[in-house]
């Protein structure tokens, strides 16, 4: 038989691409099963439709894999090659609400704390501005998107980052987490890029898998956890260095005695070069641009 007369494999008249029904079809069929004592028993459910089975203690490794895979599939399908990650407090108010926070204080101690939070409110604007700048980076030659803004999906600094991307019509990622006091994603996260995690470890992994720059704003335990884990990964060689922009020298040098860590010998002096102190979005972006030798294609605010 002449090759020109052969039917290409996979064509409708040729070799079929698959012979088994898709899982989606089988799942629909399973839901329509005839009701009998046997079909009503949990043992009869398809494994991937059985919540009780999936939530068993010994299925934790499978849940890890699912939580890792789902986010990766979503990012791949959105053609996202790299992200610009924003860490920071969920409590710092935006400037318009800073005075309101101070005025609401009922005791001198509450007022003192409110004034401290309000003193960092300008970083909301800097986070928003930096997100606008990063979101203007054009896709690469393969159409993959670069420096897509990614936050924890919550309020305050996280909201500012997502909001800045939305300001310029760009998609933006929110990686939320299930907490005892449920929080909704901030309204600026792109809905199809709004993801929720059960495992902190998998969430932190996804923050860094695609990160090519990280901005760290004043924050509490969560910010410290994410920031110091990144420093440890770079210090130990588990990940390559990348631009880490530490906003607010006064805050960070007040709450962390960086020089003492080196003086006591628990870190090397050069470890203090893993991050750069910055105060403005423009300063931060200039460091990123120089680090990657990128053309100045993004107009400053």
ChimeraX commands (.cxc) that place a marker at each C-alpha (Angstrom):
marker #1 position 0.00,0.00,0.00 radius 0.5
marker #1 position 1.36,3.39,-0.97 radius 0.5
marker #1 position 2.21,5.64,2.00 radius 0.5
marker #1 position 0.18,8.41,0.37 radius 0.5
marker #1 position -2.94,6.29,0.81 radius 0.5
marker #1 position -2.41,5.61,4.49 radius 0.5
marker #1 position -4.79,7.20,7.02 radius 0.5
marker #1 position -2.84,9.23,9.59 radius 0.5
marker #1 position -2.84,7.71,13.07 radius 0.5
marker #1 position -5.25,9.54,15.35 radius 0.5
marker #1 position -7.53,10.75,12.53 radius 0.5
marker #1 position -11.25,9.95,12.77 radius 0.5
marker #1 position -11.00,7.25,10.09 radius 0.5
marker #1 position -7.74,5.89,11.44 radius 0.5
marker #1 position -6.36,4.71,14.76 radius 0.5
marker #1 position -8.33,6.24,17.66 radius 0.5
marker #1 position -6.44,8.42,20.12 radius 0.5
marker #1 position -7.92,6.53,23.07 radius 0.5
marker #1 position -10.11,3.50,23.68 radius 0.5
marker #1 position -11.08,4.07,27.33 radius 0.5
marker #1 position -13.82,6.47,28.32 radius 0.5
marker #1 position -12.50,9.70,29.94 radius 0.5
marker #1 position -12.67,9.88,33.71 radius 0.5
marker #1 position -15.11,12.80,33.43 radius 0.5
marker #1 position -17.55,10.58,31.50 radius 0.5
marker #1 position -17.15,7.70,33.91 radius 0.5
marker #1 position -17.69,10.01,36.88 radius 0.5
marker #1 position -21.00,11.19,35.40 radius 0.5
marker #1 position -22.08,7.60,34.82 radius 0.5
marker #1 position -21.12,6.67,38.38 radius 0.5
marker #1 position -23.25,9.48,39.82 radius 0.5
marker #1 position -26.26,8.09,37.91 radius 0.5
marker #1 position -25.92,4.58,39.31 radius 0.5
marker #1 position -29.05,2.65,40.27 radius 0.5
marker #1 position -29.73,3.00,43.99 radius 0.5
marker #1 position -29.20,-0.29,45.83 radius 0.5
marker #1 position -27.66,-1.15,49.21 radius 0.5
marker #1 position -24.44,-1.98,47.36 radius 0.5
marker #1 position -24.22,1.25,45.35 radius 0.5
marker #1 position -25.05,3.34,48.41 radius 0.5
marker #1 position -22.14,1.96,50.42 radius 0.5
marker #1 position -18.95,4.14,50.46 radius 0.5
marker #1 position -16.92,1.19,49.20 radius 0.5
marker #1 position -18.70,1.46,45.83 radius 0.5
marker #1 position -17.69,5.07,45.16 radius 0.5
marker #1 position -15.01,5.79,42.60 radius 0.5
marker #1 position -11.85,6.57,44.56 radius 0.5
marker #1 position -11.49,10.08,43.13 radius 0.5
marker #1 position -15.13,10.88,44.01 radius 0.5
marker #1 position -14.86,9.61,47.58 radius 0.5
marker #1 position -14.14,12.53,49.92 radius 0.5
marker #1 position -14.02,10.31,52.98 radius 0.5
marker #1 position -11.36,8.18,51.32 radius 0.5
marker #1 position -9.31,11.15,50.07 radius 0.5
marker #1 position -9.35,12.73,53.54 radius 0.5
marker #1 position -8.00,9.65,55.32 radius 0.5
marker #1 position -4.80,10.14,57.30 radius 0.5
marker #1 position -2.90,7.67,55.13 radius 0.5
marker #1 position -3.87,9.58,51.95 radius 0.5
marker #1 position -1.80,12.62,52.97 radius 0.5
marker #1 position 0.90,11.91,50.33 radius 0.5
marker #1 position -1.78,11.89,47.63 radius 0.5
marker #1 position -3.22,15.19,48.88 radius 0.5
marker #1 position 0.29,16.67,48.82 radius 0.5
marker #1 position 0.64,15.63,45.21 radius 0.5
marker #1 position -2.78,16.98,44.23 radius 0.5
marker #1 position -2.14,20.33,45.90 radius 0.5
marker #1 position 1.23,20.62,44.19 radius 0.5
marker #1 position -0.11,19.56,40.80 radius 0.5
marker #1 position -3.34,21.57,40.60 radius 0.5
marker #1 position -1.61,24.95,40.97 radius 0.5
marker #1 position 1.13,23.98,38.53 radius 0.5
marker #1 position -1.44,22.95,35.91 radius 0.5
marker #1 position -3.33,26.23,36.33 radius 0.5
marker #1 position -0.16,28.33,35.97 radius 0.5
marker #1 position 1.02,26.32,32.96 radius 0.5
marker #1 position -2.33,26.69,31.22 radius 0.5
marker #1 position -2.15,30.45,31.86 radius 0.5
marker #1 position 1.29,30.59,30.18 radius 0.5
marker #1 position 2.94,31.95,33.33 radius 0.5
marker #1 position 6.70,31.43,33.22 radius 0.5
marker #1 position 7.81,33.58,36.15 radius 0.5
marker #1 position 6.37,35.59,39.02 radius 0.5
marker #1 position 7.21,38.62,41.12 radius 0.5
marker #1 position 6.29,37.59,44.66 radius 0.5
marker #1 position 5.13,40.07,47.30 radius 0.5
marker #1 position 5.35,39.25,51.02 radius 0.5
marker #1 position 4.12,41.55,53.78 radius 0.5
marker #1 position 1.76,42.27,56.63 radius 0.5
marker #1 position -1.97,41.65,56.50 radius 0.5
marker #1 position -2.45,44.47,59.04 radius 0.5
marker #1 position -0.83,47.58,57.58 radius 0.5
marker #1 position -3.64,49.94,56.46 radius 0.5
marker #1 position -3.78,51.68,53.12 radius 0.5
marker #1 position -2.97,55.39,53.56 radius 0.5
marker #1 position -6.61,56.49,53.26 radius 0.5
marker #1 position -7.51,54.35,56.28 radius 0.5
marker #1 position -4.44,54.99,58.44 radius 0.5
marker #1 position -5.94,57.92,60.38 radius 0.5
marker #1 position -9.19,55.99,60.84 radius 0.5
marker #1 position -7.21,53.16,62.47 radius 0.5
marker #1 position -5.53,55.58,64.90 radius 0.5
marker #1 position -8.78,57.34,65.74 radius 0.5
marker #1 position -10.46,54.00,66.51 radius 0.5
marker #1 position -7.93,53.16,69.24 radius 0.5
marker #1 position -9.52,53.01,72.69 radius 0.5
marker #1 position -6.44,52.87,74.94 radius 0.5
marker #1 position -3.00,54.52,74.84 radius 0.5
marker #1 position -1.43,51.15,74.02 radius 0.5
marker #1 position -3.83,50.54,71.16 radius 0.5
marker #1 position -3.12,54.04,69.87 radius 0.5
marker #1 position 0.64,53.50,70.03 radius 0.5
marker #1 position 0.35,50.29,67.98 radius 0.5
marker #1 position -2.09,51.91,65.54 radius 0.5
marker #1 position 0.33,54.79,65.00 radius 0.5
marker #1 position 3.15,52.33,64.30 radius 0.5
marker #1 position 1.02,50.51,61.74 radius 0.5
marker #1 position -0.04,53.81,60.19 radius 0.5
marker #1 position 3.61,54.88,59.91 radius 0.5
marker #1 position 4.12,52.04,57.41 radius 0.5
marker #1 position 0.96,52.77,55.41 radius 0.5
marker #1 position 2.96,54.38,52.60 radius 0.5
marker #1 position 4.33,50.92,51.77 radius 0.5
marker #1 position 0.84,50.00,50.57 radius 0.5
marker #1 position 1.30,52.58,47.82 radius 0.5
marker #1 position 4.85,51.39,47.06 radius 0.5
marker #1 position 3.68,47.77,46.74 radius 0.5
marker #1 position 0.87,48.83,44.44 radius 0.5
marker #1 position 3.24,50.94,42.34 radius 0.5
marker #1 position 5.86,48.16,42.06 radius 0.5
marker #1 position 3.15,45.72,40.97 radius 0.5
marker #1 position 2.04,48.12,38.25 radius 0.5
marker #1 position 5.60,48.38,36.95 radius 0.5
marker #1 position 6.26,44.61,36.98 radius 0.5
marker #1 position 2.93,43.91,35.31 radius 0.5
marker #1 position 3.93,45.94,32.25 radius 0.5
marker #1 position 6.69,43.49,31.30 radius 0.5
marker #1 position 5.85,41.99,27.92 radius 0.5
marker #1 position 5.60,38.22,27.36 radius 0.5
marker #1 position 8.73,36.53,26.06 radius 0.5
marker #1 position 9.30,35.30,22.51 radius 0.5
marker #1 position 7.37,32.11,23.26 radius 0.5
marker #1 position 4.37,34.03,24.57 radius 0.5
marker #1 position 5.09,33.11,28.17 radius 0.5
marker #1 position 4.28,35.76,30.75 radius 0.5
marker #1 position 7.07,37.05,32.97 radius 0.5
marker #1 position 7.04,38.68,36.43 radius 0.5
marker #1 position 3.34,38.04,36.98 radius 0.5
marker #1 position 2.47,39.55,40.37 radius 0.5
marker #1 position 1.84,36.92,43.03 radius 0.5
marker #1 position 0.74,37.48,46.63 radius 0.5
marker #1 position -0.82,35.52,49.46 radius 0.5
marker #1 position -4.18,36.75,48.27 radius 0.5
marker #1 position -5.08,38.45,51.54 radius 0.5
marker #1 position -5.52,42.06,52.65 radius 0.5
marker #1 position -3.11,44.98,53.15 radius 0.5
marker #1 position 0.27,44.60,51.37 radius 0.5
marker #1 position -1.01,41.52,49.52 radius 0.5
marker #1 position -4.06,43.43,48.36 radius 0.5
marker #1 position -1.87,46.34,47.25 radius 0.5
marker #1 position 0.20,44.03,45.04 radius 0.5
marker #1 position -2.81,42.45,43.35 radius 0.5
marker #1 position -4.46,45.84,43.05 radius 0.5
marker #1 position -1.43,47.32,41.30 radius 0.5
marker #1 position -1.50,44.58,38.67 radius 0.5
marker #1 position -5.22,45.09,38.17 radius 0.5
marker #1 position -4.62,48.84,37.74 radius 0.5
marker #1 position -2.87,48.12,34.44 radius 0.5
marker #1 position -5.24,45.36,33.33 radius 0.5
marker #1 position -2.85,42.50,34.11 radius 0.5
marker #1 position -3.65,39.10,35.56 radius 0.5
marker #1 position -2.45,38.55,39.10 radius 0.5
marker #1 position -2.09,35.50,41.35 radius 0.5
marker #1 position -3.36,34.94,44.88 radius 0.5
marker #1 position -2.24,31.91,46.90 radius 0.5
marker #1 position -4.62,31.79,49.83 radius 0.5
marker #1 position -4.65,29.32,52.73 radius 0.5
marker #1 position -7.39,27.74,54.84 radius 0.5
marker #1 position -7.31,29.37,58.30 radius 0.5
marker #1 position -9.47,28.88,61.42 radius 0.5
marker #1 position -10.87,32.37,60.86 radius 0.5
marker #1 position -11.75,32.15,57.18 radius 0.5
marker #1 position -10.65,35.01,54.97 radius 0.5
marker #1 position -11.84,35.65,51.44 radius 0.5
marker #1 position -9.32,36.46,48.71 radius 0.5
marker #1 position -8.95,40.18,48.14 radius 0.5
marker #1 position -11.11,41.41,45.23 radius 0.5
marker #1 position -8.14,42.22,42.97 radius 0.5
marker #1 position -6.93,38.64,42.48 radius 0.5
marker #1 position -7.74,37.28,39.01 radius 0.5
marker #1 position -10.49,34.70,39.71 radius 0.5
marker #1 position -8.98,31.87,37.64 radius 0.5
marker #1 position -5.60,32.50,39.34 radius 0.5
marker #1 position -7.02,32.51,42.86 radius 0.5
marker #1 position -5.94,29.29,44.58 radius 0.5
marker #1 position -6.34,27.96,48.09 radius 0.5
marker #1 position -4.09,25.62,50.02 radius 0.5
marker #1 position -4.41,23.33,53.00 radius 0.5
marker #1 position -0.68,22.74,53.43 radius 0.5
marker #1 position 1.54,25.71,54.27 radius 0.5
marker #1 position 4.54,23.83,52.89 radius 0.5
marker #1 position 2.98,23.41,49.43 radius 0.5
marker #1 position 1.86,27.02,49.37 radius 0.5
marker #1 position 5.37,28.24,50.19 radius 0.5
marker #1 position 6.79,25.96,47.52 radius 0.5
marker #1 position 4.51,27.49,44.90 radius 0.5
marker #1 position 5.50,30.99,46.00 radius 0.5
marker #1 position 9.08,30.19,45.03 radius 0.5
marker #1 position 8.91,27.71,42.15 radius 0.5
marker #1 position 8.32,30.49,39.62 radius 0.5
marker #1 position 9.65,33.47,41.59 radius 0.5
marker #1 position 12.32,35.51,39.83 radius 0.5
marker #1 position 12.10,38.49,42.20 radius 0.5
marker #1 position 10.69,38.87,45.71 radius 0.5
marker #1 position 9.60,42.05,47.48 radius 0.5
marker #1 position 9.39,41.79,51.27 radius 0.5
marker #1 position 7.50,44.49,53.14 radius 0.5
marker #1 position 7.20,44.97,56.92 radius 0.5
marker #1 position 5.28,42.06,58.38 radius 0.5
marker #1 position 4.88,39.58,61.20 radius 0.5
marker #1 position 5.37,35.85,61.73 radius 0.5
marker #1 position 4.06,34.85,58.31 radius 0.5
marker #1 position 6.31,37.32,56.50 radius 0.5
marker #1 position 9.30,36.23,58.58 radius 0.5
marker #1 position 8.57,32.58,57.88 radius 0.5
marker #1 position 8.42,33.07,54.12 radius 0.5
marker #1 position 11.35,35.49,53.95 radius 0.5
marker #1 position 13.75,33.54,56.15 radius 0.5
marker #1 position 12.96,30.28,54.40 radius 0.5
marker #1 position 13.94,31.92,51.12 radius 0.5
marker #1 position 17.17,33.22,52.65 radius 0.5
marker #1 position 17.95,29.72,53.96 radius 0.5
marker #1 position 17.31,28.10,50.58 radius 0.5
marker #1 position 19.72,30.50,48.88 radius 0.5
marker #1 position 22.30,30.37,51.68 radius 0.5
marker #1 position 22.41,26.57,51.52 radius 0.5
marker #1 position 22.49,26.45,47.73 radius 0.5
marker #1 position 19.11,24.75,47.40 radius 0.5
marker #1 position 17.97,27.53,45.08 radius 0.5
marker #1 position 19.76,30.05,42.92 radius 0.5
marker #1 position 20.07,33.67,44.11 radius 0.5
marker #1 position 17.44,36.14,42.93 radius 0.5
marker #1 position 16.64,39.77,43.69 radius 0.5
marker #1 position 15.21,40.11,47.21 radius 0.5
marker #1 position 13.99,43.65,47.89 radius 0.5
marker #1 position 13.56,44.45,51.58 radius 0.5
marker #1 position 11.31,47.48,51.95 radius 0.5
marker #1 position 11.78,49.59,55.06 radius 0.5
marker #1 position 15.33,49.63,56.41 radius 0.5
marker #1 position 14.19,51.28,59.66 radius 0.5
marker #1 position 11.64,48.54,60.36 radius 0.5
marker #1 position 13.94,45.63,59.50 radius 0.5
marker #1 position 16.97,46.97,61.35 radius 0.5
marker #1 position 14.79,47.61,64.40 radius 0.5
marker #1 position 13.26,44.14,64.57 radius 0.5
marker #1 position 16.32,42.14,63.40 radius 0.5
marker #1 position 19.91,42.73,64.47 radius 0.5
marker #1 position 21.45,41.62,61.21 radius 0.5
marker #1 position 25.00,42.60,62.08 radius 0.5
marker #1 position 24.83,40.67,65.36 radius 0.5
marker #1 position 24.00,37.48,63.46 radius 0.5
marker #1 position 27.24,37.87,61.51 radius 0.5
marker #1 position 29.24,39.02,64.54 radius 0.5
marker #1 position 28.17,35.93,66.50 radius 0.5
marker #1 position 29.25,33.79,63.58 radius 0.5
marker #1 position 25.89,32.11,63.05 radius 0.5
marker #1 position 25.79,33.48,59.49 radius 0.5
marker #1 position 28.61,34.54,57.18 radius 0.5
marker #1 position 29.13,38.27,56.58 radius 0.5
marker #1 position 28.38,37.76,52.87 radius 0.5
marker #1 position 24.96,36.36,53.76 radius 0.5
marker #1 position 23.93,39.95,54.43 radius 0.5
marker #1 position 24.32,40.55,50.70 radius 0.5
marker #1 position 21.48,38.16,49.88 radius 0.5
marker #1 position 18.98,41.03,50.07 radius 0.5
marker #1 position 18.88,44.75,49.35 radius 0.5
marker #1 position 17.18,47.46,51.39 radius 0.5
marker #1 position 14.90,49.71,49.34 radius 0.5
marker #1 position 12.30,52.38,50.03 radius 0.5
marker #1 position 10.58,52.96,46.71 radius 0.5
marker #1 position 9.10,50.93,43.89 radius 0.5
marker #1 position 11.36,52.60,41.34 radius 0.5
marker #1 position 14.47,51.74,43.35 radius 0.5
marker #1 position 13.33,48.12,43.67 radius 0.5
marker #1 position 12.54,47.74,39.97 radius 0.5
marker #1 position 15.90,49.22,38.98 radius 0.5
marker #1 position 17.64,46.49,40.97 radius 0.5
marker #1 position 15.57,43.78,39.25 radius 0.5
marker #1 position 16.15,45.30,35.82 radius 0.5
marker #1 position 19.90,45.51,36.37 radius 0.5
marker #1 position 20.05,41.98,37.81 radius 0.5
marker #1 position 18.56,40.46,34.67 radius 0.5
marker #1 position 20.09,43.01,32.28 radius 0.5
marker #1 position 16.62,43.83,31.00 radius 0.5
marker #1 position 15.97,46.66,28.56 radius 0.5
marker #1 position 14.20,49.66,30.04 radius 0.5
marker #1 position 10.89,48.83,28.43 radius 0.5
marker #1 position 8.80,49.71,31.48 radius 0.5
marker #1 position 8.07,53.35,32.13 radius 0.5
marker #1 position 8.47,54.42,35.75 radius 0.5
marker #1 position 5.49,55.89,37.55 radius 0.5
marker link #1:1,2 radius 0.2
marker link #1:2,3 radius 0.2
marker link #1:3,4 radius 0.2
marker link #1:4,5 radius 0.2
marker link #1:5,6 radius 0.2
marker link #1:6,7 radius 0.2
marker link #1:7,8 radius 0.2
marker link #1:8,9 radius 0.2
marker link #1:9,10 radius 0.2
marker link #1:10,11 radius 0.2
marker link #1:11,12 radius 0.2
marker link #1:12,13 radius 0.2
marker link #1:13,14 radius 0.2
marker link #1:14,15 radius 0.2
marker link #1:15,16 radius 0.2
marker link #1:16,17 radius 0.2
marker link #1:17,18 radius 0.2
marker link #1:18,19 radius 0.2
marker link #1:19,20 radius 0.2
marker link #1:20,21 radius 0.2
marker link #1:21,22 radius 0.2
marker link #1:22,23 radius 0.2
marker link #1:23,24 radius 0.2
marker link #1:24,25 radius 0.2
marker link #1:25,26 radius 0.2
marker link #1:26,27 radius 0.2
marker link #1:27,28 radius 0.2
marker link #1:28,29 radius 0.2
marker link #1:29,30 radius 0.2
marker link #1:30,31 radius 0.2
marker link #1:31,32 radius 0.2
marker link #1:32,33 radius 0.2
marker link #1:33,34 radius 0.2
marker link #1:34,35 radius 0.2
marker link #1:35,36 radius 0.2
marker link #1:36,37 radius 0.2
marker link #1:37,38 radius 0.2
marker link #1:38,39 radius 0.2
marker link #1:39,40 radius 0.2
marker link #1:40,41 radius 0.2
marker link #1:41,42 radius 0.2
marker link #1:42,43 radius 0.2
marker link #1:43,44 radius 0.2
marker link #1:44,45 radius 0.2
marker link #1:45,46 radius 0.2
marker link #1:46,47 radius 0.2
marker link #1:47,48 radius 0.2
marker link #1:48,49 radius 0.2
marker link #1:49,50 radius 0.2
marker link #1:50,51 radius 0.2
marker link #1:51,52 radius 0.2
marker link #1:52,53 radius 0.2
marker link #1:53,54 radius 0.2
marker link #1:54,55 radius 0.2
marker link #1:55,56 radius 0.2
marker link #1:56,57 radius 0.2
marker link #1:57,58 radius 0.2
marker link #1:58,59 radius 0.2
marker link #1:59,60 radius 0.2
marker link #1:60,61 radius 0.2
marker link #1:61,62 radius 0.2
marker link #1:62,63 radius 0.2
marker link #1:63,64 radius 0.2
marker link #1:64,65 radius 0.2
marker link #1:65,66 radius 0.2
marker link #1:66,67 radius 0.2
marker link #1:67,68 radius 0.2
marker link #1:68,69 radius 0.2
marker link #1:69,70 radius 0.2
marker link #1:70,71 radius 0.2
marker link #1:71,72 radius 0.2
marker link #1:72,73 radius 0.2
marker link #1:73,74 radius 0.2
marker link #1:74,75 radius 0.2
marker link #1:75,76 radius 0.2
marker link #1:76,77 radius 0.2
marker link #1:77,78 radius 0.2
marker link #1:78,79 radius 0.2
marker link #1:79,80 radius 0.2
marker link #1:80,81 radius 0.2
marker link #1:81,82 radius 0.2
marker link #1:82,83 radius 0.2
marker link #1:83,84 radius 0.2
marker link #1:84,85 radius 0.2
marker link #1:85,86 radius 0.2
marker link #1:86,87 radius 0.2
marker link #1:87,88 radius 0.2
marker link #1:88,89 radius 0.2
marker link #1:89,90 radius 0.2
marker link #1:90,91 radius 0.2
marker link #1:91,92 radius 0.2
marker link #1:92,93 radius 0.2
marker link #1:93,94 radius 0.2
marker link #1:94,95 radius 0.2
marker link #1:95,96 radius 0.2
marker link #1:96,97 radius 0.2
marker link #1:97,98 radius 0.2
marker link #1:98,99 radius 0.2
marker link #1:99,100 radius 0.2
marker link #1:100,101 radius 0.2
marker link #1:101,102 radius 0.2
marker link #1:102,103 radius 0.2
marker link #1:103,104 radius 0.2
marker link #1:104,105 radius 0.2
marker link #1:105,106 radius 0.2
marker link #1:106,107 radius 0.2
marker link #1:107,108 radius 0.2
marker link #1:108,109 radius 0.2
marker link #1:109,110 radius 0.2
marker link #1:110,111 radius 0.2
marker link #1:111,112 radius 0.2
marker link #1:112,113 radius 0.2
marker link #1:113,114 radius 0.2
marker link #1:114,115 radius 0.2
marker link #1:115,116 radius 0.2
marker link #1:116,117 radius 0.2
marker link #1:117,118 radius 0.2
marker link #1:118,119 radius 0.2
marker link #1:119,120 radius 0.2
marker link #1:120,121 radius 0.2
marker link #1:121,122 radius 0.2
marker link #1:122,123 radius 0.2
marker link #1:123,124 radius 0.2
marker link #1:124,125 radius 0.2
marker link #1:125,126 radius 0.2
marker link #1:126,127 radius 0.2
marker link #1:127,128 radius 0.2
marker link #1:128,129 radius 0.2
marker link #1:129,130 radius 0.2
marker link #1:130,131 radius 0.2
marker link #1:131,132 radius 0.2
marker link #1:132,133 radius 0.2
marker link #1:133,134 radius 0.2
marker link #1:134,135 radius 0.2
marker link #1:135,136 radius 0.2
marker link #1:136,137 radius 0.2
marker link #1:137,138 radius 0.2
marker link #1:138,139 radius 0.2
marker link #1:139,140 radius 0.2
marker link #1:140,141 radius 0.2
marker link #1:141,142 radius 0.2
marker link #1:142,143 radius 0.2
marker link #1:143,144 radius 0.2
marker link #1:144,145 radius 0.2
marker link #1:145,146 radius 0.2
marker link #1:146,147 radius 0.2
marker link #1:147,148 radius 0.2
marker link #1:148,149 radius 0.2
marker link #1:149,150 radius 0.2
marker link #1:150,151 radius 0.2
marker link #1:151,152 radius 0.2
marker link #1:152,153 radius 0.2
marker link #1:153,154 radius 0.2
marker link #1:154,155 radius 0.2
marker link #1:155,156 radius 0.2
marker link #1:156,157 radius 0.2
marker link #1:157,158 radius 0.2
marker link #1:158,159 radius 0.2
marker link #1:159,160 radius 0.2
marker link #1:160,161 radius 0.2
marker link #1:161,162 radius 0.2
marker link #1:162,163 radius 0.2
marker link #1:163,164 radius 0.2
marker link #1:164,165 radius 0.2
marker link #1:165,166 radius 0.2
marker link #1:166,167 radius 0.2
marker link #1:167,168 radius 0.2
marker link #1:168,169 radius 0.2
marker link #1:169,170 radius 0.2
marker link #1:170,171 radius 0.2
marker link #1:171,172 radius 0.2
marker link #1:172,173 radius 0.2
marker link #1:173,174 radius 0.2
marker link #1:174,175 radius 0.2
marker link #1:175,176 radius 0.2
marker link #1:176,177 radius 0.2
marker link #1:177,178 radius 0.2
marker link #1:178,179 radius 0.2
marker link #1:179,180 radius 0.2
marker link #1:180,181 radius 0.2
marker link #1:181,182 radius 0.2
marker link #1:182,183 radius 0.2
marker link #1:183,184 radius 0.2
marker link #1:184,185 radius 0.2
marker link #1:185,186 radius 0.2
marker link #1:186,187 radius 0.2
marker link #1:187,188 radius 0.2
marker link #1:188,189 radius 0.2
marker link #1:189,190 radius 0.2
marker link #1:190,191 radius 0.2
marker link #1:191,192 radius 0.2
marker link #1:192,193 radius 0.2
marker link #1:193,194 radius 0.2
marker link #1:194,195 radius 0.2
marker link #1:195,196 radius 0.2
marker link #1:196,197 radius 0.2
marker link #1:197,198 radius 0.2
marker link #1:198,199 radius 0.2
marker link #1:199,200 radius 0.2
marker link #1:200,201 radius 0.2
marker link #1:201,202 radius 0.2
marker link #1:202,203 radius 0.2
marker link #1:203,204 radius 0.2
marker link #1:204,205 radius 0.2
marker link #1:205,206 radius 0.2
marker link #1:206,207 radius 0.2
marker link #1:207,208 radius 0.2
marker link #1:208,209 radius 0.2
marker link #1:209,210 radius 0.2
marker link #1:210,211 radius 0.2
marker link #1:211,212 radius 0.2
marker link #1:212,213 radius 0.2
marker link #1:213,214 radius 0.2
marker link #1:214,215 radius 0.2
marker link #1:215,216 radius 0.2
marker link #1:216,217 radius 0.2
marker link #1:217,218 radius 0.2
marker link #1:218,219 radius 0.2
marker link #1:219,220 radius 0.2
marker link #1:220,221 radius 0.2
marker link #1:221,222 radius 0.2
marker link #1:222,223 radius 0.2
marker link #1:223,224 radius 0.2
marker link #1:224,225 radius 0.2
marker link #1:225,226 radius 0.2
marker link #1:226,227 radius 0.2
marker link #1:227,228 radius 0.2
marker link #1:228,229 radius 0.2
marker link #1:229,230 radius 0.2
marker link #1:230,231 radius 0.2
marker link #1:231,232 radius 0.2
marker link #1:232,233 radius 0.2
marker link #1:233,234 radius 0.2
marker link #1:234,235 radius 0.2
marker link #1:235,236 radius 0.2
marker link #1:236,237 radius 0.2
marker link #1:237,238 radius 0.2
marker link #1:238,239 radius 0.2
marker link #1:239,240 radius 0.2
marker link #1:240,241 radius 0.2
marker link #1:241,242 radius 0.2
marker link #1:242,243 radius 0.2
marker link #1:243,244 radius 0.2
marker link #1:244,245 radius 0.2
marker link #1:245,246 radius 0.2
marker link #1:246,247 radius 0.2
marker link #1:247,248 radius 0.2
marker link #1:248,249 radius 0.2
marker link #1:249,250 radius 0.2
marker link #1:250,251 radius 0.2
marker link #1:251,252 radius 0.2
marker link #1:252,253 radius 0.2
marker link #1:253,254 radius 0.2
marker link #1:254,255 radius 0.2
marker link #1:255,256 radius 0.2
marker link #1:256,257 radius 0.2
marker link #1:257,258 radius 0.2
marker link #1:258,259 radius 0.2
marker link #1:259,260 radius 0.2
marker link #1:260,261 radius 0.2
marker link #1:261,262 radius 0.2
marker link #1:262,263 radius 0.2
marker link #1:263,264 radius 0.2
marker link #1:264,265 radius 0.2
marker link #1:265,266 radius 0.2
marker link #1:266,267 radius 0.2
marker link #1:267,268 radius 0.2
marker link #1:268,269 radius 0.2
marker link #1:269,270 radius 0.2
marker link #1:270,271 radius 0.2
marker link #1:271,272 radius 0.2
marker link #1:272,273 radius 0.2
marker link #1:273,274 radius 0.2
marker link #1:274,275 radius 0.2
marker link #1:275,276 radius 0.2
marker link #1:276,277 radius 0.2
marker link #1:277,278 radius 0.2
marker link #1:278,279 radius 0.2
marker link #1:279,280 radius 0.2
marker link #1:280,281 radius 0.2
marker link #1:281,282 radius 0.2
marker link #1:282,283 radius 0.2
marker link #1:283,284 radius 0.2
marker link #1:284,285 radius 0.2
marker link #1:285,286 radius 0.2
marker link #1:286,287 radius 0.2
marker link #1:287,288 radius 0.2
marker link #1:288,289 radius 0.2
marker link #1:289,290 radius 0.2
marker link #1:290,291 radius 0.2
marker link #1:291,292 radius 0.2
marker link #1:292,293 radius 0.2
marker link #1:293,294 radius 0.2
marker link #1:294,295 radius 0.2
marker link #1:295,296 radius 0.2
marker link #1:296,297 radius 0.2
marker link #1:297,298 radius 0.2
marker link #1:298,299 radius 0.2
marker link #1:299,300 radius 0.2
marker link #1:300,301 radius 0.2
view
